[in-house]
């Protein structure tokens, strides 16, 4: 009889040992159940703009006296898509009059991101090949115009959204940034 009790006791211990432990061995999920993951951002369709006309070009005033280029934004191509991307044609002109023309987009994210859609040559745009990835807007001289556009003219960095088009154009023409839009904590 004692062997039978010992056997039943061992079976009971083995059965409870294989069940889930009442102890938590890993961290519990911190996210409340009421929070649902958002939809993944998806870029909208992009169509190429018409060729920029000189009358539609607005000079972008950079705070850099050593700049080798003068930058212009084509106001006729300036749009903000439903996806939140601000798209525009930019003309970079050297002191000798040579122009580089690109059709680009800027995302009004925390540090800004850009993408080149097309290059301009001979009065028409040619789609960029292989440039499907969004690039961070850097602090180098090559990204100076994009950084200025993102921070001071096209986006409201604190709110992570594009300015209304009328404000974008007004500030590009006047070169002024409203004090209350760019005050407060920024990520960099």
C-alpha positions, -999 to +999 in steps of 0.1 A: +000+000+000+028+024+008+043+018-027+009+027-042+008+060-022+044+068-032+036+062-069+004+084-068+024+111-050+051+110-077+025+111-105+008+141-089+041+159-086+051+151-122+017+163-135+018+196-116+055+201-127+045+200-163+017+226-159+024+263-164+043+279-136+026+307-116+058+327-119+065+352-147+099+344-162+100+372-188+089+408-189+052+414-193+039+435-222+038+471-212+014+483-240-022+486-228-047+464-246-067+495-257-038+507-279-039+493-314-010+494-338-014+521-365-015+516-402+019+514-419+026+546-439+023+541-476+034+566-503+009+578-528+011+578-566+036+604-580+032+621-613+059+642-628+053+680-630+056+702-660+090+719-667+096+749-644+091+784-659+114+812-648+084+833-636+075+805-611+109+802-595+112+815-559+147+819-545+154+799-513+174+821-490+200+800-472+218+811-441+252+802-456+274+829-471+298+803-486+272+786-507+283+777-543+247+774-556+217+796-557+186+775-551+151+781-565+118+763-558+092+761-586+060+772-570+038+756-597+051+722-588+047+726-550+021+702-537+014+682-505+000+648-512-026+629-492+003+608-479+018+640-463+048+643-486+056+678-499+067+675-535+084+702-555+109+710-582+142+725-571+167+743-594+203+746-582+221+773-602+259+778-602+275+813-604+282+805-641+245+799-648+246+761-651+214+745-636+207+712-619+170+704-618+154+677-596+118+668-587+119+658-550+097+650-520+102+658-483+085+639-454+078+661-424+091+635-400+111+642-368+144+647-386+131+650-421+136+626-450+138+632-488+135+613-520+145+623-556+118+613-581+133+627-613+161+647-628+155+674-653+174+677-685+167+693-719+132+706-710+119+673-696+121+651-665+137+616-665+126+594-636+154+586-612+164+549-612+172+530-580+163+559-557+133+542-541+145+546-506+139+577-484+171+593-472+176+612-440+182+649-445+218+654-433+237+683-421+262+684-449+265+711-475+248+689-501+216+688-480+216+725-470+187+735-492+166+704-482+173+711-445+162+747-448+130+737-467+122+710-442+128+731-411+118+766-420+095+767-451+076+735-459+071+716-426+063+724-390+089+703-373+073+703-339+040+690-353+055+667-378+032+679-406+033+701-437+024+737-436-005+749-457+006+758-492-003+794-488+020+796-458+048+777-476+046+802-505+044+833-482+074+823-462+094+813-493+087+848-508+094+867-475+121+845-461+106+848-426+096+821-402+069+827-376+085+827-342+059+805-326+061+777-352+098+769-346+100+776-309+102+748-283+119+715-282+132+700-314+149+666-318+182+681-329 
